[in-house]
Amino acid sequence: MDGTPRIHEDQIRERAYSLWEAEGCPDGCAERHWQQAERELQQGDNAGMAEARNASEAELQGGAQTSDAPGVAGRSRRSA
């Protein structure tokens, strides 16, 4: 084994989703968020993850609604 932590796809997906939310749910960034999430998890970047999680929580508490948010980071929202 090379010492690199083993990361599950679900962990990457959840982190990428958090990154997407923290950036205000922009369209067209799924690949960048996925790659960033993968890097952070591989490096064990707990500080970066906590910062983004706090930003997401603060945004949600500020009244942002994400109930129609996509299941995969970066997908377009449906317009009503």
C-alpha positions in Angstrom: 0.0 0.0 0.0 1.3 3.5 -0.9 0.0 5.3 2.2 -2.7 7.2 0.3 -6.0 7.1 2.2 -8.7 4.9 0.5 -11.6 7.2 -0.5 -15.1 6.0 -1.4 -17.0 7.5 -4.2 -19.8 8.5 -1.9 -17.3 10.6 0.2 -16.1 12.4 -2.9 -19.7 13.0 -4.1 -20.7 14.5 -0.7 -17.7 16.7 -0.6 -18.1 17.9 -4.2 -21.7 18.7 -3.4 -20.6 20.8 -0.4 -18.2 22.7 -2.5 -20.9 23.3 -5.1 -23.2 24.6 -2.4 -20.5 26.8 -0.8 -20.0 28.5 -4.2 -23.6 29.3 -4.6 -24.7 26.3 -6.7 -23.1 27.4 -10.0 -23.8 25.5 -13.2 -21.0 23.8 -15.1 -18.5 23.2 -12.3 -19.1 19.5 -11.5 -15.8 18.3 -12.7 -13.8 21.0 -10.9 -15.7 20.3 -7.7 -15.2 16.5 -8.0 -11.5 16.9 -8.6 -11.1 19.3 -5.7 -13.1 17.0 -3.4 -10.9 14.1 -4.4 -7.7 16.1 -3.8 -8.9 17.3 -0.4 -9.9 13.8 0.7 -6.7 12.3 -0.5 -4.7 15.0 1.4 -6.9 14.8 4.5 -7.6 18.5 4.2 -9.9 18.7 7.2 -9.4 22.4 7.6 -10.6 23.2 4.1 -13.5 20.8 4.4 -14.6 22.4 7.7 -14.3 25.9 6.2 -16.5 25.0 3.3 -19.0 23.2 5.5 -19.2 26.3 7.7 -19.8 28.5 4.7 -22.5 26.2 3.4 -24.2 26.2 6.8 -24.0 29.9 7.1 -25.5 30.3 3.7 -28.4 28.0 4.5 -29.1 29.8 7.8 -29.2 33.0 5.8 -32.3 31.8 4.1 -30.9 30.1 1.0 -33.2 27.2 -0.1 -31.7 24.2 -1.8 -34.6 21.8 -1.7 -34.5 21.6 -5.5 -30.7 21.1 -5.6 -29.4 18.3 -7.8 -28.3 15.0 -6.5 -24.9 15.4 -8.3 -22.8 18.5 -7.9 -22.9 20.8 -10.9 -26.0 19.7 -12.6 -28.4 22.4 -13.7 -31.4 23.2 -11.5 -34.8 22.9 -13.0 -36.5 26.2 -13.5 -40.1 26.6 -12.2 
